[in-house]
Amino acid sequence: SMRSAEFRPDGVTECLILYQASSRDELLSVVFSCIDDFQAEEGAGVPMALYSAVLSRGISGVSADMEAFEGCTAKLMGAHDYCSQEMVNLLLVGRAVPNVFDGVKDLDGMKLTGIHKQGRVGLLSLFEHYGSMEVGALLKAPTEPVWVVCSESHFSVLFSTDKATVHAVSQRGGTMDLWYYDELAKQDAPIKLTVTWDKDAEPLGIQDFDKDLTPPLEH
């Protein structure tokens, strides 16, 4: 097949084989048949998953999801080859929208699109701790107790193995155990966080960014 003049072979894209699945069972069958390719340590599992998400949404759908302001073009890949918020949202909820608040907001006649549904995996952000953004309830309360955690430079994962306890604590308050995994931290042991939550308490903010050295997860 013909390729555009802009395309440059990368050793992955030109070697891909496209499979189509019309049901969950067909999708699982395809994934399991290629599971070694997805999980290969030196393989292309991450770009393969991203390509799958883009093609499932549709290239035109992804383009429509992303918003551009003042002539700036939104991209899935950001500066320094970091993934953009659009890419994260595409993988979490299936739409490449640029914002993490719930629903749609109007800013002086400009429509800002956020998260449209509750996902299985949620998102927490260090930048909300700093007061520079707001993560909506749809991402904070996923259907499964798993959260992607956005730090300044990379992402990590927070999760629980006790879904029933997390649900009970979210409704009434109480104590629960969460596990934290940071691939770049070279952990030599699991990190367990025991969290006690009072649902009626006021959020604990930062009084002085220069003096507050408390790790964000402990806030």
Wavefront OBJ file of the C-alpha trace (Angstrom):
o trace
v 0.000 0.000 0.000
v 1.038 3.623 -0.556
v 2.296 5.710 2.333
v 2.407 9.470 2.719
v 5.596 11.470 2.218
v 5.492 12.458 5.918
v 5.707 8.874 7.154
v 9.085 7.634 8.347
v 9.584 3.915 9.049
v 10.148 3.301 12.759
v 10.499 -0.457 12.906
v 7.046 -0.875 14.465
v 4.301 0.909 12.559
v 5.122 -0.575 9.155
v 5.199 -4.084 10.659
v 1.814 -4.041 12.363
v -1.015 -6.373 11.383
v -4.515 -4.961 11.877
v -7.144 -7.154 13.534
v -10.801 -6.184 13.927
v -12.985 -7.379 16.794
v -16.728 -6.773 17.064
v -17.271 -8.227 20.546
v -15.481 -8.485 23.869
v -14.854 -12.204 23.345
v -13.279 -11.557 19.933
v -11.146 -8.788 21.426
v -9.879 -11.018 24.238
v -9.095 -13.747 21.738
v -7.008 -11.366 19.639
v -5.199 -9.916 22.670
v -4.350 -13.327 24.121
v -3.145 -14.569 20.753
v -0.680 -11.631 20.684
v 0.031 -11.465 24.412
v 3.732 -12.279 24.011
v 4.128 -9.286 21.687
v 2.365 -6.974 24.152
v 4.427 -8.175 27.118
v 7.873 -8.519 25.511
v 10.368 -6.624 27.682
v 12.086 -5.021 24.695
v 8.960 -5.061 22.543
v 6.438 -2.519 21.300
v 3.580 -3.312 23.680
v 2.940 0.330 24.679
v 2.691 1.760 21.132
v 0.619 -1.263 20.108
v -1.869 -0.546 22.918
v -1.956 3.133 21.930
v -2.534 2.326 18.252
v -5.361 0.004 19.293
v -6.991 2.762 21.362
v -6.670 5.292 18.535
v -8.106 2.943 15.914
v -10.925 1.848 18.251
v -11.975 5.454 18.767
v -11.262 6.244 15.121
v -8.694 8.723 13.874
v -11.411 11.263 13.055
v -12.933 10.758 16.506
v -9.597 11.322 18.241
v -9.021 14.463 16.176
v -12.473 15.755 17.078
v -11.896 15.031 20.789
v -8.758 17.149 20.948
v -9.213 20.895 21.225
v -6.934 23.590 19.823
v -6.638 27.134 21.196
v -5.196 30.223 19.530
v -3.745 28.268 16.644
v -2.069 25.630 18.821
v -2.563 22.067 17.618
v -3.261 19.456 20.289
v -1.138 16.309 20.152
v -1.083 12.899 21.788
v 2.653 13.268 22.334
v 3.734 16.324 24.298
v 7.055 18.042 24.913
v 10.098 15.782 25.457
v 8.012 12.883 24.068
v 5.828 12.753 27.188
v 2.276 11.566 26.705
v -0.263 14.373 26.782
v -3.419 14.500 28.907
v -5.319 13.697 25.712
v -3.470 10.387 25.437
v -4.050 9.547 29.101
v -7.780 10.251 28.807
v -8.028 8.204 25.614
v -6.573 5.193 27.413
v -8.650 5.707 30.585
v -12.106 6.546 29.192
v -11.837 6.128 25.421
v -11.869 9.796 24.403
v -8.861 12.032 23.758
v -10.256 15.095 25.532
v -7.772 17.584 27.040
v -9.372 18.154 30.448
v -9.937 16.064 33.587
v -12.997 17.769 35.095
v -16.465 16.244 34.722
v -18.600 17.067 31.693
v -18.460 20.270 29.664
v -17.706 23.785 30.900
v -18.322 27.149 29.267
v -15.533 29.725 29.432
v -16.778 33.014 27.995
v -18.549 31.206 25.192
v -15.760 28.664 24.633
v -16.724 25.042 25.211
v -14.219 23.055 27.263
v -14.717 19.294 27.144
v -13.906 17.048 30.074
v -14.613 13.472 31.127
v -17.916 12.010 29.936
v -18.159 8.811 31.997
v -16.814 6.863 34.940
v -13.932 4.633 33.902
v -12.660 1.359 35.321
v -9.325 3.030 36.162
v -9.132 6.509 37.691
v -6.668 9.374 37.854
v -5.101 11.406 40.657
v -2.793 14.331 39.980
v -0.041 16.027 41.916
v -1.003 19.241 40.123
v -4.371 19.259 41.890
v -2.441 19.075 45.161
v -0.610 22.212 43.996
v -3.933 23.887 43.191
v -3.343 24.254 39.453
v -6.072 21.899 38.228
v -9.167 19.998 39.358
v -9.747 16.302 38.763
v -13.445 15.495 38.540
v -15.352 12.878 40.503
v -15.623 10.581 37.471
v -11.855 10.033 37.455
v -11.452 10.094 41.224
v -14.070 7.373 41.724
v -13.455 4.642 39.108
v -15.414 1.392 39.105
v -12.258 -0.484 40.158
v -9.934 0.706 42.989
v -7.042 1.524 40.647
v -5.677 5.018 39.998
v -3.007 6.322 37.665
v -1.054 8.952 39.625
v 0.365 11.904 37.705
v 3.590 13.339 39.148
v 5.721 16.139 37.729
v 7.606 13.943 35.301
v 5.994 10.504 35.115
v 3.074 8.301 36.108
v 2.771 5.719 38.853
v -0.062 3.491 40.104
v -2.113 3.364 43.317
v -4.463 0.442 43.880
v -6.322 -1.693 46.401
v -6.956 -5.425 46.431
v -10.054 -4.958 48.605
v -12.763 -3.342 46.491
v -15.479 -3.790 49.126
v -13.521 -1.910 51.808
v -12.664 0.944 49.437
v -16.338 1.307 48.540
v -17.381 1.287 52.201
v -14.762 3.894 53.152
v -15.761 6.125 50.235
v -19.361 6.059 51.480
v -18.909 6.360 55.252
v -15.252 7.121 55.908
v -12.809 4.838 57.698
v -9.469 3.159 57.098
v -8.202 1.233 54.081
v -4.921 -0.088 52.692
v -3.600 1.033 49.323
v -0.586 -0.223 47.408
v 1.698 2.146 45.521
v 3.892 1.193 42.575
v 6.405 3.449 40.830
v 8.325 1.684 38.081
v 11.041 4.355 38.003
v 11.657 4.221 41.765
v 13.390 0.800 41.593
v 11.363 -0.448 44.548
v 12.917 -3.352 46.411
v 9.775 -3.974 48.475
v 6.026 -3.306 48.152
v 4.819 0.089 49.414
v 1.617 -0.098 51.449
v -0.210 3.065 52.485
v -2.790 2.869 55.267
v -5.248 5.686 54.691
v -7.815 6.966 57.191
v -10.443 9.144 55.560
v -12.993 11.412 57.215
v -15.506 12.205 54.491
v -16.646 15.349 56.330
v -13.154 16.820 56.804
v -11.995 19.851 54.860
v -9.269 19.211 52.249
v -5.761 19.813 53.587
v -4.068 22.370 51.368
v -0.539 23.692 51.156
v 0.099 26.837 53.203
v 3.567 27.573 51.837
v 4.965 25.741 48.810
v 8.569 26.628 49.776
v 8.298 25.265 53.320
v 5.862 22.362 52.969
v 8.048 19.309 52.369
v 5.345 16.726 53.082
v 5.234 14.166 50.238
v 2.041 14.712 48.199
v 0.772 11.172 48.820
v 0.847 11.857 52.576
v -1.420 14.867 52.117
l 1 2 3 4 5 6 7 8 9 10 11 12 13 14 15 16 17 18 19 20 21 22 23 24 25 26 27 28 29 30 31 32 33 34 35 36 37 38 39 40 41 42 43 44 45 46 47 48 49 50 51 52 53 54 55 56 57 58 59 60 61 62 63 64 65 66 67 68 69 70 71 72 73 74 75 76 77 78 79 80 81 82 83 84 85 86 87 88 89 90 91 92 93 94 95 96 97 98 99 100 101 102 103 104 105 106 107 108 109 110 111 112 113 114 115 116 117 118 119 120 121 122 123 124 125 126 127 128 129 130 131 132 133 134 135 136 137 138 139 140 141 142 143 144 145 146 147 148 149 150 151 152 153 154 155 156 157 158 159 160 161 162 163 164 165 166 167 168 169 170 171 172 173 174 175 176 177 178 179 180 181 182 183 184 185 186 187 188 189 190 191 192 193 194 195 196 197 198 199 200 201 202 203 204 205 206 207 208 209 210 211 212 213 214 215 216 217 218 219
